[in-house]
Amino acid sequence: MISSKRSRNPSRFPRLPSPALIVAMLALLVALGTGAYAKVSVRHYPEFNGVDIIDNSLTGADIKNKSLTRADIATKTLSSLRGPRGAQGPQGSPGAQGAQGAQGAQGAQGAQGAQGARGPTGPQGPATGPAGGDLAGSYPNPLVKAGAIGSSKLGTITERSATSGTIGPGSGGSVSVACLSGEKVLSGGNDGFVDGPYVVASRRSGNGWIVFGWNATGGNRSLTVHAYCLSP
């Protein structure tokens, strides 16, 4: 009875796969696994490109820190990463003065300027050279030639005279004479005496001449004075 029931419902107890089927399935799994492994191991990093990566699928966590360089980033992307311009820094200290450059070529001569106003006349300088005419020697200290100047060159010379009053014995006295207005006294003198008073002094006085005398005789005497006056 039992054996007949099992024969009527065979699906209740399914048949186990045969050993040959199990071996075939294992071989298939090994073959499939080996092919998949080969495919993954063949497509290593240098062969990745944009087709292998889905857009926007990589994040910062997928890239190793400090592994990218400028060569790995597009130039356009690098240009867009520039930040805003910073504030101007402080001015640096001036550098050392450089060496003096070579002198440049002389420029063309400019146009002559307008003549300036005439300045004041300066003081006369000392004369130099040999003297001439009535002078001898050399400048700046020439001398008058002997006999070069006569009365005609000087002007008119007039003698002015005066006589003193009486000078008593053992007494002194004086007498003077002056040139007229416009005249210039040149020299003067007095008359000589044989036994009369002797002259104590004879000299210029103002624009004239004066004589001082002493009467050493026993009688009265007088003095006469002369002045030589020049007029132009």
Protein Blocks (a to p, Z undefined) as FASTA:
>chain_A
ZZmmmmmmmmlmccdddfklmmmmmmmmmmmmmmmmmmmmmmgfklgcfklpcghkacfk
lpcghkacfklpcfklmmmmpccddddddddddddddddddddddddddddddddddddd
ddddddedjdehjbgcjdfbdcddehkacfklnopcdddddddddddehiacddddddde
hiacfbdcddddfklccdfbdcdehjadddddddfbfbdcddddddddddZZ
